């Protein structure tokens, strides 16, 4: 009968590790590995400094790519890779020579072989991460390295080191706790925490990659496609959670009892949060709100930046600030969107001209001005109409269509300035408000008799 290892197994392995490290051949190998790492790191640093002195544009290019969120050209990627190639290459040469020397003397060299293997993996990791800058903006590569690739590499290194003196698979079977007659092993805890973390990050990276590939290279609606990807992302995350729960091996009856009891308390305590979550799911399914939409909320025009399950992030166009709005508010309140089914927007402007002008001439001039503006659409065509005989002016309404609501105020300002300039060139007066004052003759005669 198979006996599942318990926590005493870990203490036994720690004792083995201490005995393993106390051996002279092991200490010699560890010392050589440490010395080679320090020397290669110093060499790599020296080469990097020389490259930065010789190619001063490198630092400027890197900072510019980070600021503008762009990719890095092949030439600069190669320069960034040279210090690692030189340093790790020097490290590999030293360790290989020492390993061969120990082998000829009949000494064990397993640690050196493992170190050489890990160096090759690290070299591949560096080439891959720098090469990724050719296709993905540098700031994204830094995020992926920090949250995904570097932790994976560290876990791989730890596994290779641990496998030198213990059975990692057996270590993962160590029972940590017994919950509702279900043994929770070290491997189950690892999968439910670290494994689930990597799954969530991998799904997020996949979402970004798919969005960039399909939106940039096709004519798909980025907002609708992004909303669909968000739904798929949360579905995959939920699927991962279900798989993890199944892997841990909870007793189904006990798990149902626990979740049933907790759901009542959570339902009352977190009612608002669950309301936001349900509203977010409905918003994504309906597609009524998508990233890139221009909406008006609280009397302010804003651009939707991110739609998530709990809240929506919008950027206020007036001052470039960001607001995080709970989805419940967006779902239950009246919301004005300017990009729901059509991103085009209609703008109008009232212009007054003197009664001495020729109305048809004014209409022709105004039409010419808006037709010549590069950001005014030709379809639907702009229009100019005489709409009112005002107290001091003839009032004309200009109606134009713009491709997007963004920049509408700037465009109308440019048109207004051009109208002022053109009216002055054609001697068309924009009159001030005027009021005629009539003095009755009987009142004037009465005042003169009194005097």
Buried (B, 14 or more C-beta within 10 A) or exposed (E): EEEEBEEEBBEEBEEEBEEBEEEEEBEBBBEBBEEBBEBBBEBBEEBBEEBBEEBEEBEEBBEEBBEEEBBBEEEBBEBBBBBBBBBBBBBBEBBBEBBEEBEEEEBBBEBBBBBBEBBEBBBEBBBEBBBBBEEBBBBBBEBBBEBBBEBBBEEBBEEBEBEEBBEEEEBBBBBBEEBEEBBBBBBBBBBBEEBBEBBBBBBBBBBBEBBBEEBEEEEBBBBEBBBBBBBBBBEBBEEBBEBBBEBBEBEEEEBEEBEEEEEEEEEEEEEEEBBBBBBBBEBBEEBBBBBBBBBBBEEBBBBBBBBBBBBBBBBBBEEEEEBEBBBBBBBEEEBEBBBBEEBBBEBEBEBBBBEEBEEEEBBEBBBEBBEEBEBBBEEEEBBBEBEEEBEEBBBBBBBBBBEBBBEBEEBBEBBBEBBEEBBEEEEBBBBEEEEEEEEEEEEEEEEEEEE
